[in-house]
Amino acid sequence: MSQKAIVLYLHVHQPFRIRHYTVFDAGVNHDYFDAPYEDDTSNERIAHKVAEKSYLPTNARLLQLLRDNPEFKLSLSITGTVIEQLEKWAPAALRSFQELTETGRVEIVAETYHHSLAFFYSRAEFERQVKMHADKVKEVFGQTPKVFRNTELCYNNDVAYWADKAGYKAILAEGWDPVLGWRSPNYVYRPAYTENIRLLMKNYKLSDDIAFRFGDRGWSEWPLTADKFAHWLGANQNATNFDLFMDYETFGEHQWESTGIFDFLSHLPKEWLKNEHHTFMTVSEAADAFEPVDVIDTPNTVTWADTERDLSAWLGNSMQTGSIQALYSLEDMVLATNDLALIEDWRRLTTSDHFYYMCTKYFNDGDIHAYFSPYETPYEAYMNFMNAYHDIKFRLSQKGIEV
Amino acid sequence: MLGWELPPHNSGGLGVACLQLCRALAKQNIDIEFVLPYEAEHGIDFMSVTAATPQGVASVIRSGIAYDSYKYIKEDGSEEWLNIYDQQELYEKSVERLIDGREFDIVHAHDWLTARAGMRVKEKRGCPLIIHVHSVESDRSGGNGGNPLVLEIEEMAVHMAERVMAVSQHTKNCIVRDYGVPADKIEVVHNSIEASDIVPLDTDNTYRYLSAMRAQGYRVVLNVGRLTIQKGLPNLLLAAKDVIFRAPKTLFLIVGSGEQYYELIEQAADLGIGANIFFTGFLRGKQWRDAFAVSDLFVMPSISEPFGLTPLEAVAYGTPSVVSKQSGVSEVFKNCLKVDFWDIKEMANQITSVVQNDDLRDTLTLNAQAEYQNFSWEDASKKVVHVYNQHVVGAA
């Protein structure tokens, strides 16, 4: 019997949310990201909360699991913006991530520093942000990432082609049925038009059992226990790697501690490793261990979001497309100033979350909590963003640059 | 059912809401006799409309708006003008005479104007009384106490009624606050709108000048409503000054009349923004519809708005809205911007954002139009029928 691996990959990210920033602030105050502590948009407060509820307790368990199970491994992607926030507001939480990587069995995945959609708007800026992220990861975790994931798992042939040329071992994508067709996500693939790179595809059914359905008492499989889950995976004869990709905040934030999610996590390695053919791998180990079984052609962009699995959550209405185009139209002028504070403010605005908050897709269904937003409405998100954009333009004009 | 007005002889939202509610109730097989204090042709076929004419009076003629005087032409040919307080007293007596020999299960009275008549009917016949509150006196007086005579009638009525219906949670809260009525006695029945009742626009717009200015990059901000303290227009003008400072190509179109008319014109001049503000007075029909169509944004800055239908009418003509959070419509309408009526800075911020960003205006409009398709009076009428059934003996 051949080897089977769980490839657990968790994504850690926090954006710099824009405060209630009005037309009266534009041209006067440049502190877009500094909401008062008690506001919903306070990045400091959210960093404190998420460190307390999710990062610290989860990392404590993960560290224990790494110590107890020599075969347990996982991969993390952690954006530059969240690293900065933890450095500033929750150093203990950052330290707990470093303790994980110090075991040598936690791999950090490459991405854009600012969790942006730059790949689709400016290839040059995209490459700068990927480089910034690699530098930051090297500085904080002492690793050089070997596997790439694009923001929100935005993936198509072009992204794969770029990552192949850039020398990455593997790239991550959503194992979405229209892309896979009859094929299973539980194998390693090769992206079309590439030479060396491997493609790892998220098994969204199994991943969502943990990330979304775990605490749902109406779900027919509730309660999901570690031995039941390990049994499902073990019973699957046609598989080499189970790619369980999810937001890190699944643990303690999306699924609260009271759902039993931490107990599930604590028991999963032991249950899975009962069989000698079962193991855990990091993303690059999986890319090395298994030969690609087929070529995957992905002309259209696929993401890990919503039932559509496309970019419509970020670029689905004219507020979103208008504001992102306006922002990138300033790129050359902003960079030419060499004003590091201005450049960083502009980059923080490239974070995809700002455009996600402007999404109106589900607003009409009455389920305004279907997405995570610190704003009451998508319109409010847009107004704050555009006023910050106008202020960036104002700062350019102060330097004699006419926009 | 006791009412004060019906379209086209209405002055505002009350008549429209009554008509729409009754039409939806008729579809639920409710047999309605709608009793008005005046005589007129309404062209209504789904219920009977009766005028309660006082003894010795040949006809009652409405003039102007609801809160103006009515002219009473007596049988001997003489005429008399009565103020609104005397009118509702007279209406009470007329209704009392009218019900003799008539059969009905329940009396449903709209607003304080018909409340005395409603209470009289209940007293005389012992039938259940529903008081339907479209606004409370503290709304109408902009939170400044109000007329003690009206307060007294309103208070007595909501206590005497078997059930109270409020057009919004906002109004329900006001009734509980002002009159100490137990909350579970009050049913919230939100007003709504029927897309099929909207009169379509024709191809040319009345406002030639404003259309030309828009073509030159100007943006038009609209308010439609009575120019009265409840509607919060002075705050809109203060916000307008900030908006015009940031976005000089912004014009404000103020449609309506009322006791603040001259005061507002003077305020605009004092603020130095007179050239950007257009007052039209009271409008109907095409001029009224075209005002929405020529505008980029509708603002309803009301201090206290029991419901406030105009933002939904604006959607019908393709115009998005900023609405006061102190309004009933803000409870049910999602795709609009919302602001506290006192927060002039935020009001200016929202208006400026819309006039400076066509993307925001267009996305708001598109989503509001999608949302608008789901509005209907059917849900409201079902709630009302449910309440009727709880109070009528022998009902299902």
Interface residues (C-beta under 8 A of the other chain):
Chain A: T22 V23 F24 N317 S318 M319 T321 G322 S323 T360 F363 N364 G366 I368 E376 T377 Y379 E380 Y382 M383 M386 N387 H390
Chain B: D242 R246 K334 N335 L337 K338 K345 E346 A348 N349 Q350 T352 S353 Q356 N357 D359 L360 D362 T363 L364 L366 N367 A370 E371
